[in-house]
Amino acid sequence: MPDVLGSWVRELCAELGIDAVDRDLAVDLVLELARDAAHGVARPAAPVTTFLVGYAAGRRGGTPEAVREAAATAQRLAAARAATGATTEPDPE
């Protein structure tokens, strides 16, 4: 089976000017982050969380360390929500 995700990521990164080292870091980390947000918060939180982490990391210089730090913050918050059971919206009154 062809590596559809890998092919897509390489194509998109080339167009966005992202080098291979950053790309390799990002794919695994983003997939883990999306999983944690989807399971710890709500499914729609996955794309929003990954976007916000990327945005925050970019504002902090865009280094691999900035990406890891922003992702760690989001993962910690998602895990805390999951642990407290705050993964659903309150009932409207």
PyMOL Python script that loads the backbone (N, CA, C, O; Angstrom):
from pymol import cmd

cmd.read_pdbstr("""\
ATOM      1  N   MET A   1       0.849  -1.176   0.000  1.00  0.00           N
ATOM      2  CA  MET A   1       0.000   0.000   0.000  1.00  0.00           C
ATOM      3  C   MET A   1       0.899   1.245   0.000  1.00  0.00           C
ATOM      4  O   MET A   1       1.859   1.314   0.767  1.00  0.00           O
ATOM      5  N   PRO A   2       0.596   2.213  -0.845  1.00  0.00           N
ATOM      6  CA  PRO A   2       1.415   3.425  -0.888  1.00  0.00           C
ATOM      7  C   PRO A   2       1.293   4.215   0.416  1.00  0.00           C
ATOM      8  O   PRO A   2       0.279   4.153   1.111  1.00  0.00           O
ATOM      9  N   ASP A   3       2.350   4.951   0.723  1.00  0.00           N
ATOM     10  CA  ASP A   3       2.368   5.776   1.925  1.00  0.00           C
ATOM     11  C   ASP A   3       1.691   7.110   1.602  1.00  0.00           C
ATOM     12  O   ASP A   3       2.356   8.098   1.292  1.00  0.00           O
ATOM     13  N   VAL A   4       0.367   7.120   1.679  1.00  0.00           N
ATOM     14  CA  VAL A   4      -0.406   8.302   1.301  1.00  0.00           C
ATOM     15  C   VAL A   4      -0.100   9.479   2.217  1.00  0.00           C
ATOM     16  O   VAL A   4       0.101  10.599   1.746  1.00  0.00           O
ATOM     17  N   LEU A   5      -0.065   9.231   3.517  1.00  0.00           N
ATOM     18  CA  LEU A   5       0.210  10.315   4.460  1.00  0.00           C
ATOM     19  C   LEU A   5       1.614  10.878   4.238  1.00  0.00           C
ATOM     20  O   LEU A   5       1.797  12.094   4.183  1.00  0.00           O
ATOM     21  N   GLY A   6       2.599   9.997   4.110  1.00  0.00           N
ATOM     22  CA  GLY A   6       3.967  10.450   3.894  1.00  0.00           C
ATOM     23  C   GLY A   6       4.104  11.256   2.612  1.00  0.00           C
ATOM     24  O   GLY A   6       4.784  12.282   2.580  1.00  0.00           O
ATOM     25  N   SER A   7       3.458  10.786   1.564  1.00  0.00           N
ATOM     26  CA  SER A   7       3.497  11.484   0.286  1.00  0.00           C
ATOM     27  C   SER A   7       2.857  12.870   0.405  1.00  0.00           C
ATOM     28  O   SER A   7       3.393  13.858  -0.097  1.00  0.00           O
ATOM     29  N   TRP A   8       1.712  12.925   1.071  1.00  0.00           N
ATOM     30  CA  TRP A   8       1.010  14.197   1.265  1.00  0.00           C
ATOM     31  C   TRP A   8       1.861  15.169   2.091  1.00  0.00           C
ATOM     32  O   TRP A   8       1.980  16.344   1.744  1.00  0.00           O
ATOM     33  N   VAL A   9       2.443  14.679   3.169  1.00  0.00           N
ATOM     34  CA  VAL A   9       3.244  15.527   4.040  1.00  0.00           C
ATOM     35  C   VAL A   9       4.456  16.064   3.289  1.00  0.00           C
ATOM     36  O   VAL A   9       4.781  17.246   3.403  1.00  0.00           O
ATOM     37  N   ARG A  10       5.128  15.208   2.523  1.00  0.00           N
ATOM     38  CA  ARG A  10       6.294  15.671   1.741  1.00  0.00           C
ATOM     39  C   ARG A  10       5.878  16.750   0.735  1.00  0.00           C
ATOM     40  O   ARG A  10       6.557  17.767   0.599  1.00  0.00           O
ATOM     41  N   GLU A  11       4.774  16.529   0.041  1.00  0.00           N
ATOM     42  CA  GLU A  11       4.304  17.505  -0.949  1.00  0.00           C
ATOM     43  C   GLU A  11       3.932  18.833  -0.284  1.00  0.00           C
ATOM     44  O   GLU A  11       4.328  19.900  -0.753  1.00  0.00           O
ATOM     45  N   LEU A  12       3.173  18.760   0.802  1.00  0.00           N
ATOM     46  CA  LEU A  12       2.748  19.980   1.488  1.00  0.00           C
ATOM     47  C   LEU A  12       3.938  20.723   2.080  1.00  0.00           C
ATOM     48  O   LEU A  12       4.024  21.946   1.966  1.00  0.00           O
ATOM     49  N   CYS A  13       4.849  20.002   2.706  1.00  0.00           N
ATOM     50  CA  CYS A  13       6.031  20.636   3.288  1.00  0.00           C
ATOM     51  C   CYS A  13       6.876  21.326   2.224  1.00  0.00           C
ATOM     52  O   CYS A  13       7.395  22.418   2.456  1.00  0.00           O
ATOM     53  N   ALA A  14       7.017  20.705   1.077  1.00  0.00           N
ATOM     54  CA  ALA A  14       7.783  21.318  -0.008  1.00  0.00           C
ATOM     55  C   ALA A  14       7.154  22.649  -0.416  1.00  0.00           C
ATOM     56  O   ALA A  14       7.859  23.636  -0.627  1.00  0.00           O
ATOM     57  N   GLU A  15       5.839  22.669  -0.523  1.00  0.00           N
ATOM     58  CA  GLU A  15       5.145  23.898  -0.914  1.00  0.00           C
ATOM     59  C   GLU A  15       5.180  24.959   0.185  1.00  0.00           C
ATOM     60  O   GLU A  15       5.171  26.156  -0.105  1.00  0.00           O
ATOM     61  N   LEU A  16       5.222  24.522   1.447  1.00  0.00           N
ATOM     62  CA  LEU A  16       5.230  25.462   2.576  1.00  0.00           C
ATOM     63  C   LEU A  16       6.641  25.861   3.000  1.00  0.00           C
ATOM     64  O   LEU A  16       6.812  26.714   3.871  1.00  0.00           O
ATOM     65  N   GLY A  17       7.650  25.246   2.385  1.00  0.00           N
ATOM     66  CA  GLY A  17       9.035  25.565   2.712  1.00  0.00           C
ATOM     67  C   GLY A  17       9.495  25.016   4.050  1.00  0.00           C
ATOM     68  O   GLY A  17      10.317  25.631   4.729  1.00  0.00           O
ATOM     69  N   ILE A  18       8.969  23.862   4.431  1.00  0.00           N
ATOM     70  CA  ILE A  18       9.346  23.214   5.691  1.00  0.00           C
ATOM     71  C   ILE A  18      10.353  22.125   5.373  1.00  0.00           C
ATOM     72  O   ILE A  18      10.103  21.287   4.507  1.00  0.00           O
ATOM     73  N   ASP A  19      11.495  22.123   6.064  1.00  0.00           N
ATOM     74  CA  ASP A  19      12.530  21.143   5.735  1.00  0.00           C
ATOM     75  C   ASP A  19      12.234  19.776   6.357  1.00  0.00           C
ATOM     76  O   ASP A  19      11.354  19.638   7.207  1.00  0.00           O
ATOM     77  N   ALA A  20      12.984  18.781   5.914  1.00  0.00           N
ATOM     78  CA  ALA A  20      12.736  17.388   6.292  1.00  0.00           C
ATOM     79  C   ALA A  20      12.890  17.131   7.781  1.00  0.00           C
ATOM     80  O   ALA A  20      12.140  16.329   8.337  1.00  0.00           O
ATOM     81  N   VAL A  21      13.828  17.777   8.440  1.00  0.00           N
ATOM     82  CA  VAL A  21      14.026  17.547   9.872  1.00  0.00           C
ATOM     83  C   VAL A  21      12.782  17.989  10.636  1.00  0.00           C
ATOM     84  O   VAL A  21      12.281  17.255  11.488  1.00  0.00           O
ATOM     85  N   ASP A  22      12.284  19.179  10.335  1.00  0.00           N
ATOM     86  CA  ASP A  22      11.075  19.678  10.982  1.00  0.00           C
ATOM     87  C   ASP A  22       9.881  18.797  10.649  1.00  0.00           C
ATOM     88  O   ASP A  22       9.051  18.523  11.516  1.00  0.00           O
ATOM     89  N   ARG A  23       9.787  18.354   9.412  1.00  0.00           N
ATOM     90  CA  ARG A  23       8.668  17.525   8.965  1.00  0.00           C
ATOM     91  C   ARG A  23       8.622  16.223   9.742  1.00  0.00           C
ATOM     92  O   ARG A  23       7.556  15.803  10.191  1.00  0.00           O
ATOM     93  N   ASP A  24       9.781  15.575   9.905  1.00  0.00           N
ATOM     94  CA  ASP A  24       9.808  14.291  10.605  1.00  0.00           C
ATOM     95  C   ASP A  24       9.400  14.442  12.062  1.00  0.00           C
ATOM     96  O   ASP A  24       8.696  13.584  12.593  1.00  0.00           O
ATOM     97  N   LEU A  25       9.818  15.496  12.707  1.00  0.00           N
ATOM     98  CA  LEU A  25       9.409  15.775  14.077  1.00  0.00           C
ATOM     99  C   LEU A  25       7.910  15.998  14.130  1.00  0.00           C
ATOM    100  O   LEU A  25       7.225  15.460  14.999  1.00  0.00           O
ATOM    101  N   ALA A  26       7.411  16.777  13.218  1.00  0.00           N
ATOM    102  CA  ALA A  26       6.028  17.230  13.283  1.00  0.00           C
ATOM    103  C   ALA A  26       5.008  16.124  13.094  1.00  0.00           C
ATOM    104  O   ALA A  26       3.997  16.115  13.796  1.00  0.00           O
ATOM    105  N   VAL A  27       5.222  15.207  12.192  1.00  0.00           N
ATOM    106  CA  VAL A  27       4.194  14.225  11.866  1.00  0.00           C
ATOM    107  C   VAL A  27       3.837  13.370  13.076  1.00  0.00           C
ATOM    108  O   VAL A  27       2.665  13.289  13.445  1.00  0.00           O
ATOM    109  N   ASP A  28       4.807  12.744  13.690  1.00  0.00           N
ATOM    110  CA  ASP A  28       4.505  11.889  14.837  1.00  0.00           C
ATOM    111  C   ASP A  28       3.928  12.698  15.993  1.00  0.00           C
ATOM    112  O   ASP A  28       2.974  12.267  16.640  1.00  0.00           O
ATOM    113  N   LEU A  29       4.494  13.849  16.248  1.00  0.00           N
ATOM    114  CA  LEU A  29       4.038  14.678  17.353  1.00  0.00           C
ATOM    115  C   LEU A  29       2.610  15.167  17.120  1.00  0.00           C
ATOM    116  O   LEU A  29       1.791  15.142  18.039  1.00  0.00           O
ATOM    117  N   VAL A  30       2.311  15.603  15.921  1.00  0.00           N
ATOM    118  CA  VAL A  30       0.965  16.100  15.618  1.00  0.00           C
ATOM    119  C   VAL A  30      -0.066  14.980  15.719  1.00  0.00           C
ATOM    120  O   VAL A  30      -1.170  15.197  16.218  1.00  0.00           O
ATOM    121  N   LEU A  31       0.285  13.795  15.254  1.00  0.00           N
ATOM    122  CA  LEU A  31      -0.654  12.678  15.359  1.00  0.00           C
ATOM    123  C   LEU A  31      -0.933  12.321  16.818  1.00  0.00           C
ATOM    124  O   LEU A  31      -2.075  12.047  17.185  1.00  0.00           O
ATOM    125  N   GLU A  32       0.099  12.324  17.640  1.00  0.00           N
ATOM    126  CA  GLU A  32      -0.090  12.054  19.071  1.00  0.00           C
ATOM    127  C   GLU A  32      -0.916  13.158  19.721  1.00  0.00           C
ATOM    128  O   GLU A  32      -1.811  12.884  20.520  1.00  0.00           O
ATOM    129  N   LEU A  33      -0.616  14.389  19.380  1.00  0.00           N
ATOM    130  CA  LEU A  33      -1.338  15.526  19.931  1.00  0.00           C
ATOM    131  C   LEU A  33      -2.811  15.487  19.533  1.00  0.00           C
ATOM    132  O   LEU A  33      -3.688  15.718  20.366  1.00  0.00           O
ATOM    133  N   ALA A  34      -3.080  15.198  18.275  1.00  0.00           N
ATOM    134  CA  ALA A  34      -4.466  15.113  17.809  1.00  0.00           C
ATOM    135  C   ALA A  34      -5.212  14.000  18.538  1.00  0.00           C
ATOM    136  O   ALA A  34      -6.369  14.174  18.922  1.00  0.00           O
ATOM    137  N   ARG A  35      -4.559  12.870  18.727  1.00  0.00           N
ATOM    138  CA  ARG A  35      -5.181  11.759  19.460  1.00  0.00           C
ATOM    139  C   ARG A  35      -5.512  12.175  20.886  1.00  0.00           C
ATOM    140  O   ARG A  35      -6.615  11.926  21.371  1.00  0.00           O
ATOM    141  N   ASP A  36      -4.552  12.809  21.556  1.00  0.00           N
ATOM    142  CA  ASP A  36      -4.770  13.213  22.944  1.00  0.00           C
ATOM    143  C   ASP A  36      -5.906  14.227  23.063  1.00  0.00           C
ATOM    144  O   ASP A  36      -6.724  14.141  23.980  1.00  0.00           O
ATOM    145  N   ALA A  37      -5.958  15.175  22.151  1.00  0.00           N
ATOM    146  CA  ALA A  37      -7.021  16.181  22.183  1.00  0.00           C
ATOM    147  C   ALA A  37      -8.378  15.549  21.876  1.00  0.00           C
ATOM    148  O   ALA A  37      -9.376  15.867  22.523  1.00  0.00           O
ATOM    149  N   ALA A  38      -8.413  14.660  20.897  1.00  0.00           N
ATOM    150  CA  ALA A  38      -9.679  14.019  20.529  1.00  0.00           C
ATOM    151  C   ALA A  38     -10.224  13.156  21.654  1.00  0.00           C
ATOM    152  O   ALA A  38     -11.430  13.141  21.905  1.00  0.00           O
ATOM    153  N   HIS A  39      -9.345  12.443  22.325  1.00  0.00           N
ATOM    154  CA  HIS A  39      -9.789  11.543  23.390  1.00  0.00           C
ATOM    155  C   HIS A  39      -9.913  12.250  24.736  1.00  0.00           C
ATOM    156  O   HIS A  39     -10.757  11.878  25.552  1.00  0.00           O
ATOM    157  N   GLY A  40      -9.088  13.259  24.979  1.00  0.00           N
ATOM    158  CA  GLY A  40      -9.099  13.927  26.273  1.00  0.00           C
ATOM    159  C   GLY A  40     -10.071  15.081  26.361  1.00  0.00           C
ATOM    160  O   GLY A  40     -10.492  15.461  27.454  1.00  0.00           O
ATOM    161  N   VAL A  41     -10.434  15.650  25.205  1.00  0.00           N
ATOM    162  CA  VAL A  41     -11.322  16.813  25.193  1.00  0.00           C
ATOM    163  C   VAL A  41     -12.577  16.469  24.399  1.00  0.00           C
ATOM    164  O   VAL A  41     -13.632  16.220  24.981  1.00  0.00           O
ATOM    165  N   ALA A  42     -12.468  16.453  23.098  1.00  0.00           N
ATOM    166  CA  ALA A  42     -13.560  16.112  22.187  1.00  0.00           C
ATOM    167  C   ALA A  42     -12.956  15.985  20.800  1.00  0.00           C
ATOM    168  O   ALA A  42     -11.933  16.601  20.505  1.00  0.00           O
ATOM    169  N   ARG A  43     -13.586  15.189  19.951  1.00  0.00           N
ATOM    170  CA  ARG A  43     -13.017  14.967  18.617  1.00  0.00           C
ATOM    171  C   ARG A  43     -12.722  16.253  17.859  1.00  0.00           C
ATOM    172  O   ARG A  43     -11.656  16.361  17.255  1.00  0.00           O
ATOM    173  N   PRO A  44     -13.621  17.232  17.865  1.00  0.00           N
ATOM    174  CA  PRO A  44     -13.320  18.470  17.132  1.00  0.00           C
ATOM    175  C   PRO A  44     -12.135  19.250  17.708  1.00  0.00           C
ATOM    176  O   PRO A  44     -11.612  20.151  17.052  1.00  0.00           O
ATOM    177  N   ALA A  45     -11.715  18.916  18.911  1.00  0.00           N
ATOM    178  CA  ALA A  45     -10.566  19.611  19.501  1.00  0.00           C
ATOM    179  C   ALA A  45      -9.265  19.235  18.816  1.00  0.00           C
ATOM    180  O   ALA A  45      -8.286  19.974  18.922  1.00  0.00           O
ATOM    181  N   ALA A  46      -9.225  18.112  18.118  1.00  0.00           N
ATOM    182  CA  ALA A  46      -7.979  17.657  17.497  1.00  0.00           C
ATOM    183  C   ALA A  46      -7.414  18.663  16.495  1.00  0.00           C
ATOM    184  O   ALA A  46      -6.269  19.087  16.656  1.00  0.00           O
ATOM    185  N   PRO A  47      -8.165  19.062  15.471  1.00  0.00           N
ATOM    186  CA  PRO A  47      -7.569  20.007  14.519  1.00  0.00           C
ATOM    187  C   PRO A  47      -7.335  21.388  15.119  1.00  0.00           C
ATOM    188  O   PRO A  47      -6.359  22.055  14.777  1.00  0.00           O
ATOM    189  N   VAL A  48      -8.215  21.816  16.003  1.00  0.00           N
ATOM    190  CA  VAL A  48      -8.051  23.133  16.626  1.00  0.00           C
ATOM    191  C   VAL A  48      -6.793  23.141  17.499  1.00  0.00           C
ATOM    192  O   VAL A  48      -6.018  24.097  17.469  1.00  0.00           O
ATOM    193  N   THR A  49      -6.600  22.085  18.266  1.00  0.00           N
ATOM    194  CA  THR A  49      -5.436  21.991  19.144  1.00  0.00           C
ATOM    195  C   THR A  49      -4.142  21.971  18.348  1.00  0.00           C
ATOM    196  O   THR A  49      -3.192  22.675  18.690  1.00  0.00           O
ATOM    197  N   THR A  50      -4.097  21.168  17.286  1.00  0.00           N
ATOM    198  CA  THR A  50      -2.868  21.097  16.502  1.00  0.00           C
ATOM    199  C   THR A  50      -2.560  22.439  15.837  1.00  0.00           C
ATOM    200  O   THR A  50      -1.401  22.845  15.752  1.00  0.00           O
ATOM    201  N   PHE A  51      -3.600  23.121  15.368  1.00  0.00           N
ATOM    202  CA  PHE A  51      -3.382  24.447  14.787  1.00  0.00           C
ATOM    203  C   PHE A  51      -2.824  25.409  15.840  1.00  0.00           C
ATOM    204  O   PHE A  51      -1.835  26.098  15.591  1.00  0.00           O
ATOM    205  N   LEU A  52      -3.459  25.454  17.015  1.00  0.00           N
ATOM    206  CA  LEU A  52      -3.025  26.386  18.052  1.00  0.00           C
ATOM    207  C   LEU A  52      -1.608  26.088  18.536  1.00  0.00           C
ATOM    208  O   LEU A  52      -0.847  27.014  18.817  1.00  0.00           O
ATOM    209  N   VAL A  53      -1.249  24.828  18.634  1.00  0.00           N
ATOM    210  CA  VAL A  53       0.107  24.458  19.028  1.00  0.00           C
ATOM    211  C   VAL A  53       1.105  24.942  17.967  1.00  0.00           C
ATOM    212  O   VAL A  53       2.150  25.497  18.305  1.00  0.00           O
ATOM    213  N   GLY A  54       0.787  24.733  16.707  1.00  0.00           N
ATOM    214  CA  GLY A  54       1.664  25.207  15.637  1.00  0.00           C
ATOM    215  C   GLY A  54       1.789  26.715  15.630  1.00  0.00           C
ATOM    216  O   GLY A  54       2.877  27.255  15.431  1.00  0.00           O
ATOM    217  N   TYR A  55       0.683  27.389  15.846  1.00  0.00           N
ATOM    218  CA  TYR A  55       0.686  28.849  15.884  1.00  0.00           C
ATOM    219  C   TYR A  55       1.537  29.356  17.054  1.00  0.00           C
ATOM    220  O   TYR A  55       2.363  30.254  16.892  1.00  0.00           O
ATOM    221  N   ALA A  56       1.322  28.768  18.227  1.00  0.00           N
ATOM    222  CA  ALA A  56       2.093  29.174  19.411  1.00  0.00           C
ATOM    223  C   ALA A  56       3.581  28.909  19.200  1.00  0.00           C
ATOM    224  O   ALA A  56       4.417  29.748  19.536  1.00  0.00           O
ATOM    225  N   ALA A  57       3.909  27.758  18.649  1.00  0.00           N
ATOM    226  CA  ALA A  57       5.314  27.425  18.409  1.00  0.00           C
ATOM    227  C   ALA A  57       5.930  28.396  17.404  1.00  0.00           C
ATOM    228  O   ALA A  57       7.078  28.809  17.568  1.00  0.00           O
ATOM    229  N   GLY A  58       5.187  28.758  16.381  1.00  0.00           N
ATOM    230  CA  GLY A  58       5.676  29.717  15.408  1.00  0.00           C
ATOM    231  C   GLY A  58       5.948  31.075  16.025  1.00  0.00           C
ATOM    232  O   GLY A  58       6.938  31.727  15.694  1.00  0.00           O
ATOM    233  N   ARG A  59       5.080  31.497  16.912  1.00  0.00           N
ATOM    234  CA  ARG A  59       5.268  32.791  17.593  1.00  0.00           C
ATOM    235  C   ARG A  59       6.459  32.755  18.541  1.00  0.00           C
ATOM    236  O   ARG A  59       7.027  33.794  18.877  1.00  0.00           O
ATOM    237  N   ARG A  60       6.833  31.553  18.971  1.00  0.00           N
ATOM    238  CA  ARG A  60       7.976  31.408  19.884  1.00  0.00           C
ATOM    239  C   ARG A  60       9.259  31.061  19.136  1.00  0.00           C
ATOM    240  O   ARG A  60      10.215  30.574  19.740  1.00  0.00           O
ATOM    241  N   GLY A  61       9.289  31.304  17.852  1.00  0.00           N
ATOM    242  CA  GLY A  61      10.497  31.101  17.069  1.00  0.00           C
ATOM    243  C   GLY A  61      10.443  29.940  16.108  1.00  0.00           C
ATOM    244  O   GLY A  61      11.286  29.841  15.216  1.00  0.00           O
ATOM    245  N   GLY A  62       9.469  29.053  16.268  1.00  0.00           N
ATOM    246  CA  GLY A  62       9.290  27.953  15.332  1.00  0.00           C
ATOM    247  C   GLY A  62      10.333  26.861  15.403  1.00  0.00           C
ATOM    248  O   GLY A  62      10.436  26.043  14.488  1.00  0.00           O
ATOM    249  N   THR A  63      11.105  26.831  16.466  1.00  0.00           N
ATOM    250  CA  THR A  63      12.128  25.793  16.602  1.00  0.00           C
ATOM    251  C   THR A  63      11.482  24.460  16.998  1.00  0.00           C
ATOM    252  O   THR A  63      10.368  24.443  17.520  1.00  0.00           O
ATOM    253  N   PRO A  64      12.173  23.354  16.754  1.00  0.00           N
ATOM    254  CA  PRO A  64      11.641  22.060  17.209  1.00  0.00           C
ATOM    255  C   PRO A  64      11.345  22.059  18.714  1.00  0.00           C
ATOM    256  O   PRO A  64      10.376  21.441  19.156  1.00  0.00           O
ATOM    257  N   GLU A  65      12.171  22.744  19.489  1.00  0.00           N
ATOM    258  CA  GLU A  65      11.937  22.825  20.939  1.00  0.00           C
ATOM    259  C   GLU A  65      10.647  23.585  21.239  1.00  0.00           C
ATOM    260  O   GLU A  65       9.896  23.196  22.133  1.00  0.00           O
ATOM    261  N   ALA A  66      10.382  24.659  20.507  1.00  0.00           N
ATOM    262  CA  ALA A  66       9.145  25.424  20.703  1.00  0.00           C
ATOM    263  C   ALA A  66       7.933  24.563  20.373  1.00  0.00           C
ATOM    264  O   ALA A  66       6.908  24.641  21.051  1.00  0.00           O
ATOM    265  N   VAL A  67       8.048  23.748  19.341  1.00  0.00           N
ATOM    266  CA  VAL A  67       6.953  22.838  18.977  1.00  0.00           C
ATOM    267  C   VAL A  67       6.732  21.831  20.094  1.00  0.00           C
ATOM    268  O   VAL A  67       5.598  21.607  20.519  1.00  0.00           O
ATOM    269  N   ARG A  68       7.814  21.224  20.571  1.00  0.00           N
ATOM    270  CA  ARG A  68       7.692  20.229  21.647  1.00  0.00           C
ATOM    271  C   ARG A  68       7.091  20.832  22.913  1.00  0.00           C
ATOM    272  O   ARG A  68       6.247  20.211  23.559  1.00  0.00           O
ATOM    273  N   GLU A  69       7.523  22.039  23.269  1.00  0.00           N
ATOM    274  CA  GLU A  69       7.008  22.691  24.479  1.00  0.00           C
ATOM    275  C   GLU A  69       5.520  23.012  24.351  1.00  0.00           C
ATOM    276  O   GLU A  69       4.749  22.761  25.277  1.00  0.00           O
ATOM    277  N   ALA A  70       5.122  23.559  23.222  1.00  0.00           N
ATOM    278  CA  ALA A  70       3.708  23.888  23.021  1.00  0.00           C
ATOM    279  C   ALA A  70       2.860  22.612  23.010  1.00  0.00           C
ATOM    280  O   ALA A  70       1.768  22.584  23.577  1.00  0.00           O
ATOM    281  N   ALA A  71       3.362  21.568  22.370  1.00  0.00           N
ATOM    282  CA  ALA A  71       2.631  20.294  22.334  1.00  0.00           C
ATOM    283  C   ALA A  71       2.519  19.699  23.731  1.00  0.00           C
ATOM    284  O   ALA A  71       1.470  19.168  24.097  1.00  0.00           O
ATOM    285  N   ALA A  72       3.586  19.783  24.509  1.00  0.00           N
ATOM    286  CA  ALA A  72       3.557  19.247  25.869  1.00  0.00           C
ATOM    287  C   ALA A  72       2.523  19.976  26.714  1.00  0.00           C
ATOM    288  O   ALA A  72       1.833  19.355  27.523  1.00  0.00           O
ATOM    289  N   THR A  73       2.410  21.281  26.535  1.00  0.00           N
ATOM    290  CA  THR A  73       1.401  22.046  27.268  1.00  0.00           C
ATOM    291  C   THR A  73       0.000  21.571  26.901  1.00  0.00           C
ATOM    292  O   THR A  73      -0.831  21.340  27.779  1.00  0.00           O
ATOM    293  N   ALA A  74      -0.261  21.428  25.615  1.00  0.00           N
ATOM    294  CA  ALA A  74      -1.585  20.985  25.166  1.00  0.00           C
ATOM    295  C   ALA A  74      -1.881  19.567  25.640  1.00  0.00           C
ATOM    296  O   ALA A  74      -3.000  19.274  26.060  1.00  0.00           O
ATOM    297  N   GLN A  75      -0.891  18.690  25.577  1.00  0.00           N
ATOM    298  CA  GLN A  75      -1.102  17.313  26.026  1.00  0.00           C
ATOM    299  C   GLN A  75      -1.373  17.259  27.526  1.00  0.00           C
ATOM    300  O   GLN A  75      -2.202  16.471  27.982  1.00  0.00           O
ATOM    301  N   ARG A  76      -0.682  18.086  28.285  1.00  0.00           N
ATOM    302  CA  ARG A  76      -0.916  18.137  29.734  1.00  0.00           C
ATOM    303  C   ARG A  76      -2.334  18.602  30.036  1.00  0.00           C
ATOM    304  O   ARG A  76      -3.010  18.029  30.891  1.00  0.00           O
ATOM    305  N   LEU A  77      -2.785  19.637  29.338  1.00  0.00           N
ATOM    306  CA  LEU A  77      -4.142  20.141  29.552  1.00  0.00           C
ATOM    307  C   LEU A  77      -5.202  19.124  29.136  1.00  0.00           C
ATOM    308  O   LEU A  77      -6.203  18.953  29.832  1.00  0.00           O
ATOM    309  N   ALA A  78      -4.992  18.456  28.019  1.00  0.00           N
ATOM    310  CA  ALA A  78      -5.947  17.438  27.563  1.00  0.00           C
ATOM    311  C   ALA A  78      -6.009  16.272  28.540  1.00  0.00           C
ATOM    312  O   ALA A  78      -7.089  15.755  28.825  1.00  0.00           O
ATOM    313  N   ALA A  79      -4.857  15.856  29.053  1.00  0.00           N
ATOM    314  CA  ALA A  79      -4.825  14.766  30.026  1.00  0.00           C
ATOM    315  C   ALA A  79      -5.533  15.166  31.313  1.00  0.00           C
ATOM    316  O   ALA A  79      -6.227  14.349  31.919  1.00  0.00           O
ATOM    317  N   ALA A  80      -5.364  16.420  31.736  1.00  0.00           N
ATOM    318  CA  ALA A  80      -6.030  16.888  32.951  1.00  0.00           C
ATOM    319  C   ALA A  80      -7.543  16.892  32.764  1.00  0.00           C
ATOM    320  O   ALA A  80      -8.282  16.523  33.677  1.00  0.00           O
ATOM    321  N   ARG A  81      -8.006  17.304  31.593  1.00  0.00           N
ATOM    322  CA  ARG A  81      -9.449  17.282  31.325  1.00  0.00           C
ATOM    323  C   ARG A  81      -9.974  15.859  31.343  1.00  0.00           C
ATOM    324  O   ARG A  81     -11.031  15.584  31.911  1.00  0.00           O
ATOM    325  N   ALA A  82      -9.237  14.966  30.724  1.00  0.00           N
ATOM    326  CA  ALA A  82      -9.667  13.571  30.684  1.00  0.00           C
ATOM    327  C   ALA A  82      -9.722  12.989  32.090  1.00  0.00           C
ATOM    328  O   ALA A  82     -10.636  12.232  32.415  1.00  0.00           O
ATOM    329  N   ALA A  83      -8.749  13.339  32.922  1.00  0.00           N
ATOM    330  CA  ALA A  83      -8.681  12.803  34.285  1.00  0.00           C
ATOM    331  C   ALA A  83      -9.834  13.296  35.147  1.00  0.00           C
ATOM    332  O   ALA A  83     -10.284  12.587  36.047  1.00  0.00           O
ATOM    333  N   THR A  84     -10.316  14.508  34.878  1.00  0.00           N
ATOM    334  CA  THR A  84     -11.403  15.055  35.680  1.00  0.00           C
ATOM    335  C   THR A  84     -12.770  14.768  35.077  1.00  0.00           C
ATOM    336  O   THR A  84     -13.802  15.095  35.662  1.00  0.00           O
ATOM    337  N   GLY A  85     -12.763  14.155  33.901  1.00  0.00           N
ATOM    338  CA  GLY A  85     -14.026  13.853  33.243  1.00  0.00           C
ATOM    339  C   GLY A  85     -14.650  15.065  32.572  1.00  0.00           C
ATOM    340  O   GLY A  85     -15.831  15.036  32.227  1.00  0.00           O
ATOM    341  N   ALA A  86     -13.885  16.122  32.382  1.00  0.00           N
ATOM    342  CA  ALA A  86     -14.395  17.355  31.774  1.00  0.00           C
ATOM    343  C   ALA A  86     -14.286  17.286  30.267  1.00  0.00           C
ATOM    344  O   ALA A  86     -13.848  18.247  29.635  1.00  0.00           O
ATOM    345  N   THR A  87     -14.678  16.157  29.675  1.00  0.00           N
ATOM    346  CA  THR A  87     -14.538  15.996  28.235  1.00  0.00           C
ATOM    347  C   THR A  87     -15.851  16.236  27.499  1.00  0.00           C
ATOM    348  O   THR A  87     -15.920  16.040  26.286  1.00  0.00           O
ATOM    349  N   THR A  88     -16.879  16.651  28.202  1.00  0.00           N
ATOM    350  CA  THR A  88     -18.141  16.942  27.546  1.00  0.00           C
ATOM    351  C   THR A  88     -18.580  18.351  27.924  1.00  0.00           C
ATOM    352  O   THR A  88     -18.167  18.892  28.950  1.00  0.00           O
ATOM    353  N   GLU A  89     -19.406  18.922  27.095  1.00  0.00           N
ATOM    354  CA  GLU A  89     -19.942  20.247  27.366  1.00  0.00           C
ATOM    355  C   GLU A  89     -21.006  20.151  28.449  1.00  0.00           C
ATOM    356  O   GLU A  89     -21.723  19.154  28.527  1.00  0.00           O
ATOM    357  N   PRO A  90     -21.114  21.166  29.274  1.00  0.00           N
ATOM    358  CA  PRO A  90     -22.187  21.158  30.271  1.00  0.00           C
ATOM    359  C   PRO A  90     -23.544  21.222  29.583  1.00  0.00           C
ATOM    360  O   PRO A  90     -23.673  21.759  28.483  1.00  0.00           O
ATOM    361  N   ASP A  91     -24.550  20.667  30.245  1.00  0.00           N
ATOM    362  CA  ASP A  91     -25.912  20.703  29.698  1.00  0.00           C
ATOM    363  C   ASP A  91     -26.406  22.141  29.691  1.00  0.00           C
ATOM    364  O   ASP A  91     -26.228  22.865  30.670  1.00  0.00           O
ATOM    365  N   PRO A  92     -27.034  22.561  28.581  1.00  0.00           N
ATOM    366  CA  PRO A  92     -27.590  23.927  28.549  1.00  0.00           C
ATOM    367  C   PRO A  92     -28.771  24.001  29.514  1.00  0.00           C
ATOM    368  O   PRO A  92     -29.504  23.028  29.689  1.00  0.00           O
ATOM    369  N   GLU A  93     -28.940  25.131  30.117  1.00  0.00           N
ATOM    370  CA  GLU A  93     -30.030  25.279  31.098  1.00  0.00           C
ATOM    371  C   GLU A  93     -31.223  25.937  30.500  1.00  0.00           C
ATOM    372  O   GLU A  93     -32.226  26.138  31.185  1.00  0.00           O
TER     373      GLU A  93
END
""", "prot")
cmd.dss("prot")
cmd.show_as("cartoon", "prot")
cmd.util.cbc("prot")
cmd.orient("prot")
